[in-house]
Amino acid sequence: MRILPAISESSSVFSYNRFGVAGSDKPMVSQDGLNIVNTLREALTSEGFDPPFLLVRHSLGGLYANLYARVTRMK
């Protein structure tokens, strides 16, 4: 979180917590990989971000970033 202000000076930045993580809203649906990917896609679209994206994730988020890329490639 500390580097976001510096990065946002030269790039568009979108940062969020998945549903149920770090005080975010409770999830309304199961938090399987596809729902997490779809929620991210909807959030990016609703905020006006267009691909391509550079997804920077940590830990389990790396698996979700990989799934995001694979699901997106299939569409």
C-alpha positions as a Markdown table, in Angstrom:
| # | Residue | x | y | z |
|---|---|---|---|---|
| 1 | Met | 0.0 | 0.0 | 0.0 |
| 2 | Arg | 2.9 | 2.4 | 0.7 |
| 3 | Ile | 4.1 | 2.3 | -2.9 |
| 4 | Leu | 0.7 | 3.0 | -4.5 |
| 5 | Pro | 1.0 | 6.9 | -4.4 |
| 6 | Ala | 4.4 | 6.8 | -6.1 |
| 7 | Ile | 3.2 | 4.3 | -8.8 |
| 8 | Ser | 0.0 | 6.4 | -9.4 |
| 9 | Glu | 2.1 | 9.3 | -10.5 |
| 10 | Ser | 3.1 | 7.6 | -13.7 |
| 11 | Ser | 0.4 | 4.9 | -14.1 |
| 12 | Ser | -3.3 | 4.2 | -13.4 |
| 13 | Val | -3.6 | 2.1 | -10.3 |
| 14 | Phe | -6.5 | 0.0 | -9.0 |
| 15 | Ser | -6.2 | -1.6 | -5.6 |
| 16 | Tyr | -8.9 | -3.6 | -3.7 |
| 17 | Asn | -9.5 | -6.3 | -1.2 |
| 18 | Arg | -11.5 | -9.3 | -2.2 |
| 19 | Phe | -14.9 | -9.8 | -0.5 |
| 20 | Gly | -14.5 | -10.9 | 3.1 |
| 21 | Val | -10.8 | -9.8 | 3.3 |
| 22 | Ala | -9.4 | -7.0 | 5.5 |
| 23 | Gly | -12.8 | -5.4 | 6.4 |
| 24 | Ser | -14.3 | -5.6 | 2.9 |
| 25 | Asp | -18.0 | -6.5 | 2.5 |
| 26 | Lys | -19.0 | -10.1 | 3.2 |
| 27 | Pro | -19.3 | -12.2 | 0.0 |
| 28 | Met | -22.8 | -13.0 | -1.3 |
| 29 | Val | -21.6 | -16.0 | -3.3 |
| 30 | Ser | -19.0 | -18.6 | -2.8 |
| 31 | Gln | -15.5 | -17.3 | -3.2 |
| 32 | Asp | -14.2 | -19.8 | -5.7 |
| 33 | Gly | -11.6 | -18.8 | -8.2 |
| 34 | Leu | -14.0 | -18.0 | -11.0 |
| 35 | Asn | -16.2 | -15.8 | -8.8 |
| 36 | Ile | -13.1 | -13.9 | -7.6 |
| 37 | Val | -11.9 | -13.4 | -11.2 |
| 38 | Asn | -15.4 | -12.3 | -12.3 |
| 39 | Thr | -15.7 | -9.8 | -9.4 |
| 40 | Leu | -12.3 | -8.3 | -10.3 |
| 41 | Arg | -13.3 | -8.0 | -14.0 |
| 42 | Glu | -16.6 | -6.3 | -13.0 |
| 43 | Ala | -14.8 | -3.9 | -10.6 |
| 44 | Leu | -12.2 | -2.9 | -13.2 |
| 45 | Thr | -14.9 | -2.4 | -15.8 |
| 46 | Ser | -17.1 | -0.3 | -13.5 |
| 47 | Glu | -14.2 | 1.9 | -12.6 |
| 48 | Gly | -13.4 | 2.5 | -16.3 |
| 49 | Phe | -10.2 | 0.5 | -16.7 |
| 50 | Asp | -9.6 | -1.1 | -20.0 |
| 51 | Pro | -7.1 | -3.9 | -20.7 |
| 52 | Pro | -4.3 | -4.7 | -21.0 |
| 53 | Phe | -3.6 | -5.0 | -17.2 |
| 54 | Leu | -0.6 | -5.7 | -15.2 |
| 55 | Leu | -1.9 | -7.7 | -12.2 |
| 56 | Val | 0.4 | -7.5 | -9.1 |
| 57 | Arg | -0.7 | -10.0 | -6.5 |
| 58 | His | 0.7 | -11.6 | -3.3 |
| 59 | Ser | 0.5 | -15.2 | -2.1 |
| 60 | Leu | -2.8 | -16.8 | -3.0 |
| 61 | Gly | -3.6 | -13.8 | -5.2 |
| 62 | Gly | -0.9 | -15.0 | -7.6 |
| 63 | Leu | -3.1 | -18.0 | -8.3 |
| 64 | Tyr | -6.1 | -15.8 | -8.9 |
| 65 | Ala | -4.0 | -13.6 | -11.3 |
| 66 | Asn | -3.0 | -16.7 | -13.2 |
| 67 | Leu | -6.6 | -17.8 | -13.4 |
| 68 | Tyr | -7.7 | -14.3 | -14.5 |
| 69 | Ala | -5.1 | -14.5 | -17.4 |
| 70 | Arg | -6.2 | -18.0 | -18.4 |
| 71 | Val | -10.0 | -17.2 | -18.3 |
| 72 | Thr | -9.5 | -14.0 | -20.2 |
| 73 | Arg | -7.4 | -15.7 | -22.9 |
| 74 | Met | -10.3 | -18.2 | -23.4 |
| 75 | Lys | -12.9 | -15.5 | -24.1 |
